[in-house]
Amino acid sequence: MAEGRRPTHVHIPPPETATKAELYRALEAAVGSPFSSDPLAPDPHPLIIVVSGPSGVGKDAVIKRLREVRENIHFVVTATTRGKRIGEVDGKDYFFMSKDEFLGMIERHELLEYALVYGDYKGIPKQQIRDHMAKGLDIVLRVDIQGAATLRRILRNSAVFVFLVAESEDALVKRLIDRKTETKETLLVRIATAREEVKHMEEFDYVVVNREGELENSVKLVESIIDAEKAKVRQRTVTI
Ligand SMILES: Nc1ncnc2c1ncn2[C@@H]1O[C@H](COP(=O)(O)OP(=O)(O)OP(=O)(O)O)[C@@H](O)[C@H]1O
């Protein structure tokens, strides 16, 4: 405290009898400078939250619900060369494009990362992230484990990595069967891949167990992670 600059002659009225305004003004005069209403904590930085996990664990389901309950988040729409599934909408679920269009984006360095997954290309357009972060929005990226590993190399600790996992292999397999999107061949590939993928949990910052019938709790936990990150004294800073 700047003891030397404090005026010694200021009379401070007794707090029991003075009005709030009188006391406030007297205290201001006594400390020798006006009380500032500037925020004491800096504004939190926009975050990049990478949500990943084995196939069929519920990444889309969690993100869909998060989109409904949380504002100020941009959910990155991934570009893909895979065919549209029933009910999917271009520009909302994915940007569906031809292989040639996708290869053009690779050549122009317009993708943050891309990969060939089960025979189809998937990638994250950079410009979308830049535009929304500039508006102060948090960014949620949904990627497979391979994508998360690549993003970790690119973004290091500047992004938050969340691993979504089912409570057990049994639950995961039943969820994949119930979804009715897979052939017996792709089911086998996805299960084998999921076994390998669970081993990557340690490369993530947080793990969220998406228990059967408890989607709401998983979404709440992801929200809590975002809130906790916003409250960090040393914020993550992203440049892409
Ligand atoms: N907590 C949960 N309880 C019950 N069912 C769930 C839960 N979370 C997701 N599901 C269901 O499990 C199925 C798979 O979920 P989803 O498609 O979201 O997985 P995904 O991780 O995005 O899969 P992929 O990587 O293959 O696209 C969906 O039918 C979804 O509705």
The ligand as an ORCA input file, in Angstrom:
! r2SCAN-3c Opt
* xyz 0 1
  N     -25.196    -42.030    -22.497
  C     -25.811    -42.712    -23.469
  N     -26.731    -43.619    -23.161
  C     -27.374    -44.314    -24.126
  N     -27.156    -44.172    -25.442
  C     -26.243    -43.269    -25.819
  C     -25.524    -42.495    -24.865
  N     -24.669    -41.679    -25.543
  C     -24.874    -41.949    -26.852
  N     -25.799    -42.901    -27.034
  C     -26.252    -43.504    -28.312
  O     -25.192    -44.338    -28.769
  C     -25.103    -44.309    -30.195
  C     -23.715    -43.873    -30.621
  O     -23.541    -42.509    -30.272
  P     -22.879    -41.430    -31.270
  O     -23.328    -41.639    -32.670
  O     -23.066    -40.119    -30.624
  O     -21.351    -41.930    -31.144
  P     -20.050    -41.319    -31.807
  O     -18.981    -41.421    -30.744
  O     -20.326    -39.976    -32.346
  O     -19.777    -42.386    -32.937
  P     -18.885    -42.302    -34.335
  O     -17.494    -41.937    -33.901
  O     -18.963    -43.694    -34.875
  O     -19.567    -41.300    -35.193
  C     -26.186    -43.355    -30.660
  O     -27.285    -44.120    -31.050
  C     -26.479    -42.514    -29.433
  O     -27.787    -42.003    -29.424
*
